[in-house]
Amino acid sequence: MAAALFVVLTGNAGAQPTPECLLALEPLLEDTSDSCIGHPTNPKFFDTSTFLWNGRPQLAVNIGNEIQLWDISDAANPFEGDLSDLGVDNQGDSDYDLLNHSICDDCRWGYATFKIGNVIFDLGTDSSFPDFTTQHLYPTNAESLGGFMFKVGNQQYLLANFLPKDCGGDATLYRVNGIHDDDFQKIGCVDVPGYDGKILNGAHLFKDGTHYVYLGMGNRQIYIYQVQEIGGTINLQFANQPIDFRAFLTRGKGLGIDKASELAVTALSNGGFRIWDISNPAEPVELAHVPYTADFNVNTAAIRYPFVWVAHKLYGGTSKTYNIEDPSNPVEMDPNFWDPSQPWNSHGEECEWPQGASFSDDGYVMYLARYSVVQMIDFSFCPSVFADSFESGDTSAWSAVAP
């Protein structure tokens, strides 16, 4: 797929302010119905996530009731991958019921949460590309909201709600070796201090030989656990609960992690956004806070140093980008690009509402789900440390965390 730029027609050249450096590439996915009305047969786009498959970067897009995959080894020219056929019924007259999904790096099995149940799916064993092969639905009587897959060594683990032998609907830790009941074993209940509730999603970090898991819970608090490896299994030992380390981790997540720079961003409604130093994963340190105001309210975020994107889900015209070369001083970057009058911000519909975003590993491209379109935003022309570090090959100023 060739990456084409949207251009402003000559007759309208004076109508839009000139962007500083961001470019809109050809949309990755687009709803061509010219309708904002939802329907299960008319996909809309709710979230993005990235993962590795045999070391190759992949993009997963929540299209309402299924998951579309792309190989993004060439970040600006993705190769379309497999489309799931999870086949989960919608709840009543609901249109888009895929609430959350989790696929970990180089993991065979993934997890998806719907309004009427949870699905464990098999991505196969092909070394080149993941391929949705089989899946198993576990119906529920209540919305479970999410779950989180991660891998320690060669073993996959799942944190979930409302699966067989669970902890009464609360967060439960399982060992996973397949999609059926007898393929996963309950390890135990997760100790969540001061909260009995549901896990939404999470993040997995590895530093100095130790694994850590960040768990976003239904109360919007992020809890930090150290993974203890014990006799072929694991235990999650609670480590920390920073008071302002908060986000809502359903589709369009308010937590972004950049392992390479050891930075994180959190965004929460009526709380603004915060930049965190996670070089010690158990002890995040707040570096900056851009507060909520009557004109600035965000709850979804993405990060790849030196850039941050934030927005308010389902509210058009709320996307903003920041340069965080100095993480303690975020500086708004290229507001002209996000002006609603720009052609790439209006494809003929009035529902190009921001949902969620992910960056490519090199930080050059951001994949942005906007309900009626999935866009690729090119950051490569923006002033940054790319020219000084990445492109020169000098990485002496960079830290790295193993995936």
Sequence and secondary structure as in RCSB ss.txt:
>XXXX:A:sequence
MAAALFVVLTGNAGAQPTPECLLALEPLLEDTSDSCIGHPTNPKFFDTSTFLWNGRPQLAVNIGNEIQLWDISDA
ANPFEGDLSDLGVDNQGDSDYDLLNHSICDDCRWGYATFKIGNVIFDLGTDSSFPDFTTQHLYPTNAESLGGFMF
KVGNQQYLLANFLPKDCGGDATLYRVNGIHDDDFQKIGCVDVPGYDGKILNGAHLFKDGTHYVYLGMGNRQIYIY
QVQEIGGTINLQFANQPIDFRAFLTRGKGLGIDKASELAVTALSNGGFRIWDISNPAEPVELAHVPYTADFNVNT
AAIRYPFVWVAHKLYGGTSKTYNIEDPSNPVEMDPNFWDPSQPWNSHGEECEWPQGASFSDDGYVMYLARYSVVQ
MIDFSFCPSVFADSFESGDTSAWSAVAP
>XXXX:A:secstr
         GGGTTTS   SS EE   SEE  S     BTTB  B EEEEEEETTEEEEEEE SSSEEEEE SST
TS EEEEE       STT S  EEEEE  TT SEEEEEETTEEEEEE    SSS     EEEEE SS    EEEE
EETTEEEEEESSSTT BTTB EEEEESSSSGGGEEEEEE   TT    EEEEEEEEETTEEEEEEEETTSBEEEE
EEEEETTEEEEEEEE  TT B   SSS SEEEETTTTEEEEEETTTEEEEEE SSTTS EEEEEE  BTTB   E
EEEETTEEEEE TT TT  EEEE SSTTS EEE GGGG TTSGGG SS S     EEEE TTSSEEEEE BSEEE
EEE TTSSSSIIIIITTT  TT      
